[in-house]
Amino acid sequence: MDEAGGHARWVRVSHWIGAASLLVLAVTGFVILMAHPRLYWGEAGNDLTPALLELPISRNHQHGGWDTPRPFFARPGAPVSASRTVHIFNQNGWGRSLHFLAAWGLFVTGALYLVGGLSGGHFRSRVWPGARELRPGVVGRHIVDHLRLRIPRATGGPRYNVLQKIAYSLVIFVAAPLMVLTGLAMSPTIGAAFNWLPRLFGGHQSARTIHFVAFVLLVLFVLVHVAMVWASGFRRQMRAMTVGE
């Protein structure tokens, strides 16, 4: 279908497969984070080392259920070990498996969307903001309109304003690739085969922290996106992104 009257079929299909994959990734990612709600910076980190950020999202948060820590070596700064004295929440098995499966769905769909958007001119004509649109006065006016909830009605097709273009460009070309690369950097197998990848982000734990931040930004984008769809004409927007009319 011509994009002048609605979204092309390949855009609609990739949108909904990507949306379903992202939902599964969000749920399973939260379950994985509940098992260890601590974020670190560097190569390694565990319950017995200082955390960059602790999230109060499960009973594993600051549970304090450890016996006396014992160092591996008799020297300052040596790694330590301790046994837990409490039963913790641990659903890593199914959560990681389903998370990895959903990641493939998002990656394959995203890659096809990227190739189609670049080769067919979709990004150039619909997504990338032009120089005139990026002028401070234009951007500022759109920001003020959105803050005052002056949302234009939906056109039923991919005619985006400059704020949408900026947001979509950041998601497509920054946040999504960052999610993929940091996810790969956390994998012990990938890290062993391509040891430059974890180092690119400062270590395995740094990659995990960046992965979490990118995840939060994507969730915020989705929430704002859904709110804008509702405010600008939910029924017409949904028709444009389902049947293409």
C-alpha positions in Angstrom: 0.0 0.0 0.0 1.2 3.5 -0.7 2.5 5.2 2.4 0.7 8.4 1.4 -2.6 6.9 2.5 -1.3 4.7 5.3 1.6 2.7 6.6 3.1 0.2 4.2 2.4 -3.5 4.9 6.0 -4.3 5.8 6.0 -1.4 8.3 2.8 -2.6 9.9 4.0 -6.3 10.2 7.4 -5.4 11.6 5.8 -2.9 14.0 3.5 -5.5 15.6 6.0 -8.3 15.7 8.5 -5.9 17.3 5.9 -4.7 19.8 5.1 -8.3 20.9 8.8 -9.1 21.2 9.4 -5.9 23.2 6.5 -6.8 25.6 8.0 -10.3 26.3 11.5 -8.8 26.7 10.1 -6.2 29.2 8.4 -8.9 31.3 11.2 -11.4 31.3 13.8 -8.7 31.7 12.0 -7.6 34.9 11.9 -11.2 36.2 15.7 -11.5 35.5 16.3 -8.3 37.3 14.2 -9.4 40.3 16.6 -12.3 40.8 19.5 -9.9 41.2 18.3 -6.3 41.6 21.7 -4.8 41.7 23.7 -3.0 39.0 27.5 -2.5 38.9 30.1 -0.9 36.8 33.2 -2.7 35.6 33.9 -6.4 34.8 32.5 -8.2 37.8 30.0 -7.7 40.7 28.0 -9.7 43.2 26.0 -9.3 46.4 29.2 -9.0 48.4 30.7 -6.1 46.3 29.5 -2.5 46.2 26.7 -1.8 43.8 26.2 1.2 41.5 22.5 1.0 41.9 20.1 -1.2 44.0 16.5 -1.6 43.0 13.9 -2.5 45.6 11.9 -4.8 43.4 12.0 -8.2 45.1 12.8 -9.9 48.4 16.4 -10.2 47.1 16.9 -6.5 47.6 19.3 -6.0 50.6 18.3 -9.4 52.0 21.4 -9.5 54.2 21.2 -13.3 54.5 24.9 -14.2 54.5 27.2 -15.9 56.8 30.7 -14.5 57.4 32.4 -13.7 54.1 35.7 -15.6 53.5 38.4 -14.3 51.2 39.8 -16.7 48.6 43.4 -15.4 49.1 45.2 -14.0 52.1 45.8 -10.6 50.5 44.0 -7.2 50.5 41.3 -6.9 47.8 41.0 -10.7 47.3 37.7 -12.0 46.1 35.3 -13.1 48.9 32.7 -15.8 49.1 29.8 -16.5 51.5 26.8 -18.8 51.8 23.3 -17.5 51.8 21.2 -18.0 54.9 17.8 -17.0 53.4 15.7 -18.3 50.5 15.9 -15.9 47.6 13.7 -15.3 44.6 15.3 -17.0 41.6 13.4 -17.4 38.3 16.4 -17.0 36.0 15.9 -20.2 34.1 12.7 -19.7 32.2 13.2 -15.9 32.2 16.5 -16.0 30.5 15.4 -18.6 27.9 12.3 -16.7 26.9 14.2 -13.4 27.0 16.7 -14.7 24.5 14.0 -16.1 22.3 12.1 -12.8 22.2 15.3 -11.0 21.5 15.7 -13.0 18.3 12.2 -11.9 17.3 13.0 -8.3 17.9 16.4 -8.5 16.3 15.3 -10.2 13.1 12.3 -8.0 12.7 14.4 -4.9 13.5 17.1 -5.9 11.0 14.5 -6.4 8.2 12.9 -3.1 9.1 16.3 -1.4 9.0 17.2 -2.8 5.6 13.7 -2.0 4.2 13.8 1.5 5.6 17.2 2.3 4.2 16.8 0.7 0.8 13.2 1.9 0.2 13.8 5.5 1.3 11.3 5.2 4.2 13.8 6.6 6.7 15.0 9.4 4.5 11.5 10.6 3.5 9.5 9.8 6.7 11.8 9.5 9.8 15.0 11.6 9.5 14.3 15.2 10.5 15.4 17.8 8.0 17.6 20.8 8.7 14.7 23.2 8.7 12.8 21.0 11.2 15.7 21.0 13.6 15.8 24.8 13.9 15.4 25.7 17.6 12.3 27.8 17.0 10.5 24.8 15.3 11.6 22.3 17.9 10.7 24.7 20.7 7.2 25.3 19.3 6.5 21.6 19.1 7.7 21.0 22.6 5.4 23.8 24.0 2.4 22.4 22.0 3.0 19.0 23.5 3.4 20.3 27.0 0.1 22.2 26.6 -1.5 19.0 25.2 -2.2 20.7 21.8 -1.8 17.4 19.9 -2.8 17.5 16.2 -5.3 14.9 15.0 -3.9 11.8 13.3 -3.6 11.9 9.5 -3.9 8.1 9.2 -0.4 7.8 7.7 3.3 8.3 8.5 3.4 12.1 8.5 5.5 12.7 11.6 6.3 16.0 13.3 9.9 16.8 14.3 9.6 15.5 17.8 8.3 12.2 16.5 11.1 12.0 14.0 13.8 12.8 16.6 12.3 10.1 19.0 12.0 7.5 16.3 15.5 8.2 15.0 17.0 7.8 18.5 15.1 4.6 19.1 16.0 3.0 15.7 19.6 4.1 15.4 20.7 4.5 19.1 18.7 2.8 21.7 17.8 -0.4 19.8 21.4 -1.1 18.6 22.7 -0.3 22.1 20.2 -2.9 23.5 21.4 -5.5 21.1 25.2 -4.9 21.5 25.0 -4.7 25.3 22.9 -7.9 25.4 25.5 -9.7 23.3 28.3 -8.2 25.5 26.7 -9.9 28.6 26.9 -13.3 27.1 29.9 -15.3 28.3 30.1 -17.2 25.0 30.0 -14.0 22.9 32.4 -12.3 25.3 34.9 -15.2 25.0 34.7 -15.2 21.2 34.7 -11.4 20.8 36.4 -10.1 23.9 36.5 -6.5 22.5 32.8 -6.3 22.8 32.5 -6.3 26.7 35.5 -4.0 26.9 33.8 -1.6 24.5 31.3 -0.9 27.3 33.7 -1.1 30.2 33.1 -4.7 31.2 30.3 -7.3 31.5 28.6 -5.6 34.4 28.9 -2.1 32.8 27.2 -3.6 29.7 24.4 -5.0 32.0 23.9 -1.5 33.5 23.8 0.2 30.1 21.4 -2.5 28.9 19.1 -1.7 31.8 19.2 2.1 31.1 18.5 1.6 27.4 15.6 -0.7 28.5 14.1 2.0 30.7 14.4 4.6 27.9 12.6 2.3 25.5 9.8 1.6 28.0 9.4 5.3 28.5 9.3 5.8 24.8 6.6 3.2 24.4 4.5 4.8 27.2 4.7 8.2 25.6 4.1 6.7 22.1 0.9 5.0 23.3 -0.2 8.2 25.1 0.3 10.2 21.9 -1.5 7.6 19.8 -4.5 7.9 22.2 -4.4 11.7 22.2 -4.2 12.1 18.5 -7.0 9.8 17.5 -6.7 6.2 18.7 -9.2 4.6 16.3 -7.7 6.2 13.2 -4.1 5.5 14.3 -4.9 1.9 15.0 -6.6 1.5 11.5 -3.5 3.0 9.9 -1.2 0.6 11.7 -3.4 -2.6 11.3 -5.3 -2.5 8.0 -3.4 0.4 6.5 -6.3 2.8 6.0 
